Amino acid sequence: MAGMQVSSTSSSSPAAGPSRATASQIAQLQKQLQSLTKDLKEVANSDGDAKTKQQKQELLQAQIMAVQAQIEALQRAQQQAQLEKTQARQSEAHPEDEAAPRRTPALDTLGAQIDTYA
């Protein structure tokens, strides 16, 4: 399983490749969002019967929500990737920190036990 992941990312540098692609996707979606929002305003100000306008508005609002959801998903993925990168760097830099948080709760409970039995 891990081997397959390595082969798929080896074509581009894993650090820059995916996040740059995600950033450009987000930018494209934001342009699309602006365009849809403009269309929505134009429909609201346009002539035409109320029913047709409402149908167009509902369709545009659905598209806007879908685009917003895509943007949010991409931003979450970007943040997750950033977080994993940061965590990977931190664990390389301070491998001893990895064990420290796990040790302290045990010491706390031991301390609490000593207090109660003292």
C-alpha positions in Angstrom: 0.0 0.0 0.0 2.7 2.5 1.0 4.7 1.5 -2.1 1.9 2.6 -4.4 1.6 6.0 -2.7 5.3 6.6 -3.2 5.2 5.8 -6.9 2.3 8.1 -7.5 3.9 11.2 -5.9 7.4 10.6 -7.3 6.4 12.4 -10.6 6.3 15.8 -8.9 7.9 17.1 -5.8 5.5 16.0 -3.1 5.8 19.3 -1.1 5.1 21.8 -3.8 3.1 19.9 -6.4 -0.2 19.1 -4.8 -0.5 22.3 -2.8 0.2 24.5 -5.8 -2.4 22.6 -7.8 -4.9 23.0 -5.0 -4.2 26.8 -4.8 -4.9 27.3 -8.5 -8.1 25.2 -8.2 -9.2 27.4 -5.3 -8.5 30.5 -7.4 -10.5 29.1 -10.3 -13.4 28.2 -8.1 -13.4 31.7 -6.5 -13.6 33.3 -9.9 -16.5 31.0 -10.8 -18.1 32.0 -7.5 -17.8 35.7 -8.3 -19.3 35.1 -11.7 -22.2 33.1 -10.3 -22.8 35.8 -7.7 -22.8 38.4 -10.4 -25.3 36.3 -12.4 -27.5 36.0 -9.4 -27.6 39.8 -8.9 -28.4 40.2 -12.6 -31.3 37.8 -12.4 -32.7 39.6 -9.4 -32.6 42.9 -11.3 -33.7 41.5 -14.7 -37.1 41.8 -16.2 -39.2 38.6 -16.5 -41.8 36.8 -14.6 -41.2 36.1 -10.9 -41.4 32.3 -11.4 -38.7 32.2 -14.0 -36.5 34.5 -12.0 -37.0 32.4 -8.9 -36.1 29.2 -10.7 -32.9 30.8 -12.1 -32.0 32.2 -8.7 -32.5 28.8 -7.0 -30.4 27.2 -9.7 -27.6 29.8 -9.2 -27.8 29.5 -5.4 -27.4 25.7 -5.7 -24.3 26.2 -7.9 -22.9 28.8 -5.6 -23.3 26.5 -2.6 -21.7 23.6 -4.6 -18.7 25.8 -5.5 -18.4 27.1 -1.9 -18.4 23.5 -0.7 -15.6 22.6 -3.2 -13.5 25.6 -2.1 -13.9 24.6 1.6 -13.0 21.0 0.8 -9.9 22.1 -1.0 -8.9 24.5 1.7 -9.4 21.8 4.3 -7.2 19.4 2.3 -4.6 22.2 1.9 -4.6 22.9 5.7 -4.4 19.1 6.4 -1.4 18.7 4.0 0.3 21.8 5.6 -0.3 20.3 9.1 1.1 16.9 8.1 4.1 18.6 6.6 4.7 20.7 9.8 4.2 17.7 12.0 6.6 15.6 9.9 9.2 18.4 10.1 8.7 18.7 13.9 9.0 15.0 14.5 12.2 14.9 12.5 13.6 17.9 14.4 12.6 16.7 17.9 12.1 13.0 18.0 12.3 13.1 21.8 9.3 15.4 22.1 7.2 12.6 20.6 7.4 10.5 23.8 7.2 13.4 26.3 3.4 14.1 26.1 2.7 10.4 26.6 5.0 10.2 29.7 3.4 13.2 31.6 -0.1 11.8 32.1 1.4 8.7 33.6 3.4 10.8 36.0 0.4 12.9 36.9 -1.7 9.9 37.8 1.2 8.4 39.8 1.5 11.7 41.6 -2.2 11.7 42.4 -2.0 8.1 43.7 0.9 9.0 46.0 -1.1 12.0 47.4 -4.1 9.8 48.1 -2.1 7.1 49.8 0.2 9.4 51.7 
